[in-house]
Amino acid sequence: MHKKISIIGSGFSSLSAACYLAKAGHQVEVFEKNESIGGRARQFKAEGFTFDMGPSWYWMPDVFERFFKDFGHQVSDFYQLEKLNPAYSVYFGKNDKIDIEDSLEKIAKVFEAEEEKASIKLKKFMEEAAENYDIAIKDLVYKPGVSPLELVNWKTATKIDQFFGNISNDVDKGFQNERLRQILKFPVLFLGAKPSDTPSFYNFMNHADFGLGTWHPEGGMYQVVAAMEKLANSLGVQFHTKANVESIKVENNQVKGIVCNEKFIESHVVLSGADYHHTETLLEEKHRQYSENYWKKKTFAPSSLLFYLGLDKKLTNVNHHNLFFDVDFDKHAEEIYSDPKWPSEPLFYANFTSLTDPSTAPEGCENAFFLVPIAPGLQDTPELREQYFDIVIARFEELTGENIKNNITFKRTFCVDDFKNDYNSYGGNAYGMANTLLQTAFLRPKLKSKKVNNLFFTGQLTVPGPGVPPALISGKLVSELIEKN
């Protein structure tokens, strides 16, 4: 029987679920509180510059291919991809950087130049990472997190010890060079936890990095959102923007619909891709699954301080993606997770999409995106944003030899308060809930409400976790659960 389904939010997981549910014949409507769809992956344009507001790394291209293939399409039907070389650069000091190139063979040579026999160790490490990636994609991440038994088969049984070790120990045991250690620990930051708290099994992210490479969709990451919107429209999905959902109506423990912009919309099924904690506040307290205490005890991924800059000059000493690890990696991680505070010496990341894709900036100009990972829930003031802007730009200029401060023609900032205001994000987090051992798979918040029939959830706070590819998968998992239900 075909149902009327209301989806709250229009991030990647909501778009994914909308496509699958519409394909199954349901009447699907998506309600987005902001002016444009895409959730954290929105785009904005200003003074000739085009900025992706959130995700900027295109990893795990196989997951995107699998999504579009489910609808009889391929990625190239919607957007063109370019493999980046170098994938990214890591700065450790002035005129001191390591470029991570576009193949494992090239990366192995870089490792060997830093540490004797590191190329041999890297090959062994990457063989296991590739094996774990295969198991993760085929046996784990496409499971709905309903039962611990989902994790049990002969392949996963051989990896059980890797859920009790951690990435940090594994990398430190294998490699002596501190620079190589930091490069190998970097990908798990996408999972939103310290490497010392991330199970060893998650080294499959190193395969996503070195094995599958870093890509750029022509026109920016928003092209993926636009592609999914086009697909959804072709399947009959209706989108509503500036559509703020104020409450979810329940009778006799059964969903009845939503109230959006003060208007009641009857629905057989309600699916929320919005922040999980926020979604439960749309319910009467008796219908909520998780208490405030539950959320307070959870380990959340970082928030971010973001700067979107337009520059009236071209840059030559940087690449598309750049990581700045010239300060203490572990100390900054401590100041995010263990002792939350504004970082004393921040690591940061910068990207310049216009180096790869000139369409994202006016001729002779560059668009710049700077990100400082910070603890969620911190005090956020204009003064603090400016203080860290000055720190980051001064370090960037010192390390790269590129002077940009006097060439900034456009500037916008985004931080904790904006994550709360624009996305109703718990604590203003940017990436959801960390993938620690006790927050993995069936131990994450559930896709299906235990208290309200036909109420479902999707996105980075539930399975399989944070990141764009997991969000696509989460949408598929919840759509299958709705169909099964």
N, C-alpha and C positions, 0 to 999 in steps of 0.2 A: 504494500500500500504506500503510495507516494505521500510525503509529508510536507508541510510548510515549515521551513527551517529558518530561524533568525540567527545570524552570526554577528557577534559583537567584536568589533575591531577588524582591521584589514591588513595586518602584518602577513609575513610569509606563510605562517601556519594556517591562518584564516583563509587566505587565498587558495592554498593547497586544498584544504577541506572543502571549500566552496566548489572547486572544480570537480572533485570526486563525487560529492553529493549531488551536484547538478547532473553529472553524467549518469548517475543511478536513477535519475528521473524525478528528483525532489524539486520543489519550488524553493529556491534559495535566495535570501536577501541578506546583504552585508551592510552593517551600520557602523560608520566610522565617525568619531567625534571631531576629527580635524578636517581641514579644508581639502586635503588630498589623501588618497589611499597609500598604503605601503607601511604604515606603522613606523617603526624606528628606521626603516629603509626609505623614508620619504626623500624627495629631492627638492631643492629650491634653486631659483635663478635670481641673480642680482647683478646689475651693471655689466651684463654680457658674460658673467661667470656662471657655471653650472656646478652645484655641489650636491654630492650624495651626503645625506645628513648622518647616516649611521654606518652600516656595514660597508667595508671597502675592499675586503679580501674575497676573491672568488676561488675557493678551494673545493676539493672533492667534486670535480666536474661530472663524474659518473652518476652522482645522486640527482643532479639537474637533468641529465640525459634520461635517467630512469623515470623521472617525473613526467617529462613531456612524451616519452615513449608510451606511457600508460594511456595517452589520449591520441595515439597514432601520429605523433609529431616528433621532430627532433629539435634540439636547441637552435640549429641554424635556420629553422623556419621563422624564428623570431628575432634573433640577434647574433652578431658575429663575435667570436672570441679570439683574443690574441694571447699567446703564452708569453709571459714576461721574462726577459733575460737582461740583467739579473732579475731574479724573483724579488729580491730585496737586498738592501745593504745594512750592515750592522756597524755602527760607529762606537769605538772604544776610547777614542781620544782624538786630538787634533791630527789631521792627516793620517788617521789610523782607523781603517775600516776593513771589513771582510764582506765581499760580495758573494751572495749565495746564488749560483747560476742555475740554469734550467735543466740540468741532468745530474744524476747521482755520480757519474764518472767525474764530472767537473768538480762537484762538491767534495768528493773524496780527495782530489788533488789539493784542494784548499786545506782540508783537514790535515793531510800529511805534511804540508808546509808548516803547520802550526805545532804538530806533535808527531814524533816518530811512531810509526805503526798505527797511527790513528785511522788511516784509510782502511786497514784490515778490520779494526774494531768497529768502524762505522758500517762496513759491509755486513758484519754479523748482527749488529744492532738493527740495521734496516731490514734484514731478512725476517727477523722476529716482528718488527713493526708492520711489515707487509702481510705477514701471516695473521697478525692480530686484526689488521684492517679487514682482511677477507672474512674472518670470523665475525667481527663487529657488524659488517654490512650484511652478511648473509644470515647470521644466526642470532644477532642481538638487537640491533637498533630498530629493526622492523617488527618488534614485538611490543604489545600495548602496555606492558608493566602491570598486568593484572595479578600475576602470580610469580613466585620465585622459581617455579618449575619451568618457566619460559627460558631460563638461563641454563638449564641442564640438558646437555647432550654430550656425545663422546668428544666432540671438539672442545667445547667449553670446559669439560672436566679436566682436560690436559692443561688448562690455563688457570686453574683455581688458585695456585700460589701467587699468580700475578695480580690478584685482587687484594692481596695482603702486603705486597711490597709497594714501593712508591717510586715515582719517576726520578725524584731527586737522588735517592740512593743508587739507583741503577746507573744513572748518567755519571755520578761521581765515582762509582766503582770502575766504570769502563774508561773514563777519560780523565787525564790529569790537568790538561790545559783549561784554565778557568774561562777563557773566551769561548772555547768549543762547548763547554758545559752549558754556558748561558744560551748559546744558539740552539742546543738540543732541548733545553727546558722551555724555551720561548713558546712553542706551539700549544702547550697545555694551558697557557694563559687564556686561550680562546675558550677553554672549558671552565674558566672562572674560579680556579683555586690555586693555592701555592703548589709547586711541583712536589713538595714534601707531603702534601695531603692528597695527591692525585694517584690512584692505583696504577701500578706498572702497566697494566693492560692497555691503558690509554696512550701508550707510546705509538698506537696506530696513527695518532695525529702527526707523528714524524714522517709516516709514509704519505699522508696527505700533503705534507710540506715538500720533502725532498723527492718523493716517489712520483706524485701526481702533478706537482708544480703549482705555480700561482698564475692565474689568468686574469684578463681584463675584458669585460663585455664592452664593445664599442658603444660609446655614449654614457658609460658609467653603470654602476650596480642597479640603478633604477630601471634599466632596460629589462631586468628580470621581472620586476614588479609589473612593468608595462606589458610584458609578454604574458604573464599570468592573468592580468586583467583582460587582455584580448581573448585569451582562451576561455576565461570564465564567461565573458559576454557572449561568446559563440555558443556556450552551453546553456545560456538563458539566465545567468546570475544577474540579479539587480543590485546596484550599488547606491548607497545613500551616504553622502558626506555631510559634514556639519550636523551629524545625527548623534546626539549625546544620549546614551541609554542611562536613564535615571534609576530604574529598578527592574527586577525580574519578578513576575507575578506567579505565585504558586497556590494551588488549591488541592487539599487532600494529598499533599506530598507529590503533586503532579504539576509540571510546568504548564502554564496557561499562556504565557507570552511575555512581552517586554513593554516597558513604558519608555518611549523615545521622544524627546522634545515635548514632553507632557501629553503625548498621544499613545493610547494603548494599541499594541499590535499583537494580534492573536498568533500563537505559534504552537505547533505540535512538539517541536524540538527547539531548544535554545543551546547554542554552542558559543562559548566565549574564548576568543583568542586574545582578549585583553588581559591585563595583569590579573593573576589568579586571586590574590588577596583582595584586590579592588572588586573583582567580580562577586566575591562572597559578601562584600559589604552592600551589594545591590539586593541581597536577600534578607529576609527577617532572620534574626540571630538563630532561631531554632532550626533553620534550614542550612546553616553553615557547617561544613565538615571540619574545619580547622580553626582552632582558637587563636587569639592574638599571641598567646604564649607559644604556640606551635611555630608561628612565623618568626618570633623573636629568637628562637633557639636555632633556626636554620642558618647555614653558611651561604651568604649571598655573594655572587660575583661582584666585581667592582662597579662603581659608577665611573663617570669620565668627565673631565673638563675638556671641552672641545673648542677649537678656534677655526673658523672658516675665513680665509684671507684671500683677497684678490691682489695680485702684484703686477705693477706696470713694467715688468722686465722679465726676460727669460733666464732660467737657471741652468748651469752647466755641471755643477759639482755634486748633484744629488741624483737619485733614481726615483722611480715611481713610488716604491715603498721604502721607508727608511726607519730603522730602529736606533735609538740612542741609549746605549748601555755603558756610558762612560762613568756612571756612578754605581753605588752598591745595589746590585739586583736584589739580594736577600733582605736588605734593610727596607727597601721600598715595599717589598711583599709583606714584611712584618707590619708596616704602617697602613697597609690595606686590610689585612686579615686579623692579626693578633693584637695590635694596639692601634685601633683606627684613629688616624689623625691626618691632617694635611701633610704630605711628604716633605721631609727636610731637604732631600735632594731627589727630585723626581726623574725617573725614567720617562721617556716620551717617544712618541711615534709621529712621523710626518709622511703625508703622501701628496703627490703632485700628479693628478691624473692627466693634466694637460701636456705633460712630457710624452705620454703615450698617445693621448687622444686630444689633438689640438681643438676639437670642437667644443671642449669644456671651458675654454677661456678665449677672450678676444685676441686678435693677432698681436704677437709681440708681448703677450702677458702670460702669467702663470696662475693657476688656482692652487691654493695650499690648504691642507687640512692637518691640524695638529691635535694630538690626543694625549692627555695625561691620565693614566688610570689612578683612581682615588677610591677610598673606602666609601660605601654608600652611607647615607644618613648624616654626612658632615654639614656643618654650617656653610652656606653658600651666599657670598656677598659680592657685589661689583668690585670692591676693593681687593678681595682675595683673588678674584679672576684676573685682575690687572697685575697683581703682584706676581702670579705664576706666569702670566703672559710675558712679562719682562724677563723672568728667569729663563723660560724656554727659548725665547727669541735670542737672548744673549748667548746661551749655550749653542744654539743652532748655528749662529754666525761664527762663533769661535771654532766649532768643530768642522764646519764645512767650508769656511772661507767665503761663504755667500753672504753679502750684506743685503738685508731685505727690509729692515725696520723703516727706512725712509722711502720705501717703494710700495707700501701698503695703501691701496686706494679703496679697499672695502674690507670690513671686519665685522664678524658676528660671533658671539660666544654662546655656549650651551653647556649647562652643568646640572647639578643635582636638582635644583628647583625646577628646571625645565623638564627633566625626566619625569618628575612628579606631576607637573601641570599638563604636559602634552600627552603623557602615556599612562598616567595614574600609577606610576612605577613605585613598587614598595621600597621605601628608603631612598628612592631616586636611583636604584641600581640600573646599570646599562645592559647587563647580559643575562639577568635571571638568576637561577640558583646554581651554585657550584656543583660540579660532578665529583664530590668526595665519595668515599666508600659507602657511607650511610645515606647518601643521596643519589644512588645509582639505580636505574631500572625500576623495579617494583617498589623501591623505597622513596620514590619521588611522589609528589601530589598526583592524585588519580585523574585519568582522562574522564571518568564517569563519576557523577555525584553519587555518594552512598545514601544521601538523604532525600534527594529530589529526583523523581523519575523523569527521564528525557532531558536532563540537564548535563551538558558535557563541557569539557575544557580542552584547550590545545595550546601549544606554544612553549616558550623557553623554560617555564617553571615546571612543566610536566615532562613526560618521556618524549624523546630520548634526552633532551637537554638543550643547552644554549648553542647558538650558532645558526647560520642560514640553512645549511643542509639538514641539520636535525629538525629545524622548524618545518621544512618541507615534508619530512618524514612524519612528524607529529600530526600534521594535517591529514596525511593518508591513514595513519593508525586510528585516529578518532573517527574518521568517516567510515572505516570498516567496523568499528565498534557500534556506531549508530545503526549501520545496516544490519548487523548481527542482532542488535537489541530489538 
